[in-house]
Amino acid sequence: MTQELLLIADDRTPAASGQYSELIDPATGVAWASVAQGGAADIDRAVQAAAQAWPGWRRLSSRDRTRLLLRLAQLIRDNQESLAQLESRNVGKPLHDARIEVEMAADCFEFYAGAINKVGGTVNPVAAAGTSLTFREPIGVCGLIAPWNFPLVITAWKVAPALAMGNTLVLKPASLTPLTALRLGQLALEAGIPPGVLNVVPGAGAEAGAALIRHPLVRKISFTGSTEVGSQVMRLAANDIKRVTLELGGKSANLVFADADLERAVPQTLWSLVGNAGQDCCARSRLLIERPIYDEFIDRLELAFKSLKLGLPQQADTELGPLVSQGHRRRVQAYIDAGVQAGARLVCGGGPPQAEALQAGAFLAPTLFVDVEPQMQIFREEIFGPVLCALPFDTEDGAVAIANDSPYGLSGSIWTQDLSRALRLAKAIETGVLSINTGHSIHLEAPFGGVKRSGLGRELGLAGLDPYSELKSVFIAD
């Protein structure tokens, strides 16, 4: 069993409490690593290191910061296989998916390295006699709290723009999946990023996370996770008027009209739900199908569900791995059981697979419910697992009403060959991200984030730099 320590400045150190937490391989149920569990004292030490490093980092020229981030991107690529192996075993995702995600993380650092000298201040035309300038400046010490479903990728979404803008960071990865974040911190040091600029402190959210949010020297919090925890983050951050970015839950709608190309719509509907075993806030877990094609679409989708290859993450032909933990599988199973009890018709899945090789892991067969009622719990609440709920609709207005009748508004898809309809619905559906004739939500170059209870602020694209900077207005009188 490997043992991992905190990373504060350039020091790999145990937690002040001396406590460790075991990591369980979700595919086998076997403990294979232990990680130091940071607390308030460790967070304070990390924040102090970040505060000391900030003056030097913010003064570093844009060209030098660009070179360092590009060097880090290359080191991520050079270590792709070892990072992918860590991510796959820690989270349970298929190894080939983990390799793709490592590449995505490297792309993210490259993108923001290239953006550093492209975003700056402005000269403003004002009525008074003089010159008005706007400077874009870093915020200072930022606290970043990453989730367990895409640990390395979403960490990159936060770390890269924050560093690009000249901030220093304390990163708290999810307790279940801290390994690639710790490795990223080491690679940052190898790239030449000064000690203290990126600190990594795993620990429980209630202790390490809360201490990070409350710390008086932390000026900005970026959190990705559940809506329930996000609201707590916002309340804690309000005490010091900290800047907050929240990327929270989703229950995205997938609208399929009768003129849709079913050869594309069926497989992409499947993968927009079961990718990462459904543990994705963008998952299109509410499927609305125009009534004339409802039966045909469900028949095709059932075959697609049943053809999925569940397996151990290291196997080359595995398409779907386990959920992140046995505890999370129990949570998802409870939703499935509630759906059955509520009267939704279960077409396939509904429990663990029968294969003997998968019994020790947190596997769950992809599950399809049909003829679901909009008021059912499984249709309204985020399940965060491979569970799809389908119902028919008769009119465009009716479909929009069902899609918008949700506390969430993160992502979604529309399938139609009618461009006018696609544009009407794109304006009418209340969501932060929307795809037409595809299940693909996220593009590194475009803003990402939600409305309503799905979050606050945006990540990715050039807009992803805004949450990590402040604007200062300076007027010079004639």
MIZA-951799 format. One record per residue (C-alpha): x, y, z. Coordinates in steps of 0.5 Angstrom, whole numbers, padded with zeros to 4 digits, always signed. Each point is the difference from the previous one (the first is absolute). Example, Ala and Ser with C-alpha at 12.3 -4.5 7.8 and 13.67 -1.06 7.14 Angstrom:
# MIZA-951799
+0025-0009+0016;+0002+0007-0002;
END
This chain:
# MIZA-951799
+0000+0000+0000;+0003+0007-0002;+0000+0006+0005;-0001+0007-0003;+0001+0006+0004;-0002+0007+0000;+0003+0005-0005;+0002+0007+0003;+0005+0005-0003;+0005-0006-0002;-0001-0004+0006;-0003-0007+0000;-0003+0000+0007;-0004-0004+0004;-0007+0003+0003;+0001+0004+0006;-0005-0005+0003;+0004-0006-0002;-0006-0003-0003;-0001-0004-0007;-0006-0002-0004;+0000-0007-0004;-0002+0000-0007;-0004-0005-0003;+0001-0003-0007;-0008+0001-0002;+0001-0006-0005;+0003-0005+0005;-0002+0002+0007;+0007+0000+0002;+0004+0005+0004;+0006+0002-0004;+0002+0007+0002;+0000+0005+0007;+0000+0007-0001;+0002+0005+0006;-0007+0004+0002;+0002+0007+0001;-0004+0005+0005;+0000+0007+0002;+0007+0000+0002;+0002-0003-0007;-0004+0005-0004;+0002+0006+0004;+0008-0002-0001;-0002-0001-0008;-0004+0007+0000;+0006+0003+0003;+0005-0003-0005;-0005+0003-0006;+0000+0007+0003;+0008+0000+0001;+0000-0002-0007;-0005+0004-0003;+0004+0007-0001;+0006-0004-0004;-0005-0004-0004;-0004+0006-0002;+0006+0004-0002;+0002-0005-0005;+0000+0002-0007;-0006-0002-0004;+0005-0004-0005;+0003-0003+0006;-0006-0003+0003;-0002-0002-0007;+0006-0004-0001;-0001-0004+0007;-0007-0002-0002;+0002-0002-0006;+0006-0004+0003;-0005-0003+0005;-0005-0002-0006;+0006-0004-0003;+0001-0003+0007;-0007-0003+0000;+0001-0003-0007;+0006-0003+0002;-0003-0003+0006;-0006-0002-0004;+0000-0007+0002;+0001+0000+0007;-0005+0006+0001;-0005-0004-0003;+0002-0007+0004;-0001+0004+0006;-0007+0003-0002;-0003-0006-0003;+0002-0004+0007;-0002+0006+0004;-0007+0001-0003;-0001-0006-0004;-0001+0003-0007;+0002-0004-0006;+0008+0001-0001;-0001+0002-0007;-0005+0006+0003;+0005+0002+0005;+0005+0000-0006;-0004+0005-0003;-0001+0004+0006;+0007+0001+0001;+0001+0003-0007;-0006+0005+0001;+0003+0002+0007;+0007+0001-0004;-0004+0004-0006;-0003+0004+0006;+0007+0003+0002;+0002+0001-0007;-0007+0004-0001;+0001+0005+0006;+0008+0000-0001;-0002+0003-0007;-0005+0005+0003;+0004+0003+0005;+0003+0006-0004;-0007+0000-0004;-0004+0003+0005;+0001+0007+0004;-0003+0006+0001;-0003+0006-0004;+0000+0007-0001;-0007+0003+0001;-0003+0006-0003;-0003+0005+0006;-0003+0006+0000;+0005+0003+0005;+0007+0004-0003;+0005-0006+0001;+0001-0007-0001;-0004-0006+0003;+0004-0007+0000;-0002-0006+0002;+0005-0005+0003;-0002-0008+0001;+0004-0002+0006;+0000-0007+0004;-0004-0001+0006;+0005-0003+0004;+0000-0007+0004;-0006-0004-0003;-0003-0006+0003;-0002-0006-0005;-0004-0006+0002;+0000-0005-0005;-0005-0006-0001;+0001-0007-0001;-0004-0002-0006;+0006+0003-0005;+0005+0002+0005;+0006+0002-0005;-0004+0003-0005;-0004+0005+0004;+0006+0001+0005;+0003+0003-0007;-0006+0004-0001;+0001+0004+0006;+0008-0001+0001;+0002+0003-0007;-0004+0006-0001;+0001+0002+0008;+0008-0001-0001;-0001+0004-0007;-0003+0006+0003;+0006+0000+0006;-0004-0003+0006;+0003-0005+0005;-0004-0006+0002;-0002-0005+0005;-0003-0006-0003;-0004-0005+0004;-0002-0006-0005;-0006-0004+0002;+0002-0005+0006;-0002-0006-0005;+0005+0002-0006;+0006+0004+0002;+0005-0004-0003;+0001+0004-0007;-0001+0007+0004;+0006-0002+0004;+0004-0002-0006;-0002+0006-0004;+0003+0004+0006;+0007-0004-0001;+0000+0002-0007;-0001+0007+0001;+0006+0000+0004;+0004-0004-0005;-0003+0005-0005;+0004+0006+0004;-0007+0003+0003;+0003+0003+0006;-0002-0004+0007;-0006+0003+0003;-0003+0002-0006;-0004-0007-0001;-0001-0003+0007;-0005-0007+0000;-0003-0002+0007;-0005-0006+0000;-0005+0000+0006;-0007-0001+0002;-0004+0006-0003;-0003+0001+0007;+0007+0001+0003;+0005+0002-0006;-0005+0003-0005;-0004+0004+0006;+0007+0003+0002;+0002+0002-0007;-0006+0004-0001;+0000+0003+0007;+0007+0002+0000;+0001+0008+0000;+0006+0000-0005;-0004-0004-0006;-0004+0005-0004;-0003-0005-0005;-0003-0007+0000;-0002-0004-0006;-0004-0006+0002;-0002-0006-0005;-0005-0005+0004;-0007-0001+0002;-0005+0006+0000;-0002-0002+0008;+0008+0001+0001;+0000+0006-0004;-0005+0004+0004;+0004-0001+0006;+0007+0002-0004;-0004+0007-0002;-0002+0001+0008;+0007-0001+0002;+0003+0004-0005;-0005+0006+0002;+0003+0001+0006;+0006+0003-0003;-0004+0002-0007;+0005-0005-0003;-0001+0000-0008;-0003-0007-0001;-0001-0004-0007;-0004-0006+0001;-0001-0006-0005;-0006-0004+0003;-0005-0005-0002;-0004-0002-0006;-0006-0003-0002;+0001+0001-0008;-0006-0001-0005;+0001-0004-0007;-0005+0002-0004;-0001-0004-0007;-0005+0002-0005;-0003-0005-0005;+0004+0003-0006;+0007-0002+0004;+0005-0004-0003;-0001-0006+0004;+0007-0003-0002;+0003+0005+0003;-0005+0002+0006;+0000-0007+0003;+0007-0001+0001;+0002+0007+0003;-0006+0000+0004;+0003-0007+0003;+0007+0003+0001;-0003+0007+0003;-0003-0004+0005;+0005-0006+0002;+0007+0004-0001;+0004-0001+0006;-0006-0005+0003;-0005+0006+0000;+0005+0004+0005;-0001+0006-0004;-0003+0007+0002;-0002+0001-0008;-0003-0007-0001;-0006+0000-0004;-0004-0004+0005;-0007+0003-0002;-0002-0003-0007;-0006+0003-0003;-0002-0003-0007;-0005+0003-0005;-0006-0005+0001;+0000-0003-0008;+0007-0003+0001;+0000-0001+0008;-0001-0008-0001;+0005-0001-0006;+0005+0005+0004;-0001-0004+0007;+0001-0007-0004;+0006+0002-0003;+0003+0003+0006;-0002-0006+0004;+0005-0004-0005;+0005+0005+0001;+0000+0000+0008;+0000-0008+0000;+0006+0000-0005;+0005+0004+0005;+0006-0004+0002;+0001+0001+0008;+0006-0002+0002;+0007+0001+0004;+0003+0007-0001;+0006-0003-0003;-0003-0004-0005;+0001+0003-0007;-0007-0002-0002;-0004+0003+0006;-0005+0005-0002;-0003+0001+0007;+0004+0000+0007;-0003+0000+0007;-0002+0006+0004;+0005+0003+0005;-0002-0004+0006;-0005-0005+0003;-0003+0006+0004;-0002+0004-0006;-0002-0006-0004;-0005-0001+0006;-0002+0007-0001;-0002-0001-0007;-0003-0007+0001;-0005+0004+0005;-0002+0004-0005;-0001-0006-0005;-0004-0003+0005;-0005+0006+0001;-0001+0001-0007;-0003-0008+0000;-0004+0002+0006;-0003+0006-0003;-0002-0004-0006;+0005+0002-0006;+0001-0006-0005;+0007-0003+0001;+0002-0002-0007;+0007-0002+0002;+0006+0000+0005;-0003+0001+0007;+0006-0003+0004;+0007-0003+0000;+0002-0004-0006;+0000-0007+0001;+0007-0002-0002;+0005-0003+0005;+0006+0004-0001;-0004+0007+0001;-0003-0002+0007;+0005+0003+0004;+0000+0006-0003;-0005+0006+0000;-0003-0002-0007;-0007+0002-0002;-0004-0002-0006;-0002+0006-0004;-0007+0001+0001;-0006+0002-0004;-0007+0003+0002;-0005+0001-0005;-0007+0003+0001;+0002+0005+0006;-0004+0005+0003;+0003+0007+0000;-0001+0001+0008;+0003-0007+0001;+0006+0001+0005;+0005-0004-0005;-0002+0005-0005;+0001+0006+0004;+0006-0001+0004;+0007-0001-0002;+0002-0008+0001;+0007+0001-0003;+0000-0007-0002;-0001-0004-0007;-0008+0001+0001;-0004+0003-0006;-0007+0002+0001;-0004+0001-0007;-0007+0002-0001;-0004+0002-0007;-0002+0007-0001;-0005+0003-0005;+0001+0007-0002;+0006+0005+0000;-0002+0004+0005;-0002-0006+0005;+0007-0002-0001;+0003+0006+0002;-0004+0001+0006;+0002-0007+0002;+0007+0002-0001;+0000+0006+0004;-0004-0003+0006;+0006-0001+0004;+0004+0003+0005;+0007-0001-0004;+0002+0003-0007;+0007-0003-0002;+0000-0003-0006;-0005-0004-0006;-0001-0002-0007;-0005+0001-0005;-0001-0004-0006;-0003+0002-0006;+0001+0002-0008;-0004+0006+0001;+0005+0006+0001;-0005+0005+0002;-0003-0005+0005;+0007-0001+0003;+0001+0008+0000;-0007+0001+0004;+0002-0006+0005;+0007+0002+0001;-0003+0007+0002;-0006-0003+0004;+0004-0005+0004;+0003+0002+0007;+0007-0002+0000;+0007+0002+0000;+0002-0005-0006;-0004-0003-0005;+0002-0004-0006;-0004-0001-0007;+0001-0007-0003;+0005-0003+0005;+0001-0002+0007;+0007+0004+0001;-0001+0006+0004;+0007+0002+0002;+0005+0004-0004;+0007+0002+0003;-0001+0007-0004;-0007+0001+0002;-0003+0003+0007;-0003-0006+0004;-0005+0001+0006;-0007-0001+0002;-0006+0005+0002;-0005-0001+0006;+0003-0005+0005;+0005-0003-0005;+0005+0006+0002;+0003+0006+0000;+0005+0003-0005;+0004-0003-0006;+0006-0004-0001;+0003-0002-0007;+0001+0005-0006;+0003+0007+0001;-0006+0001+0005;+0004-0005+0005;+0005+0005+0001;-0005+0005+0003;-0002-0003+0006;+0008+0000+0002;+0001+0007-0001;-0002+0007+0002;-0001+0006-0004;+0003+0007+0003;-0002+0007-0003;+0005+0005+0000;-0001+0007-0002;+0005+0005-0002;-0002+0007-0001;+0003+0005-0005;
END
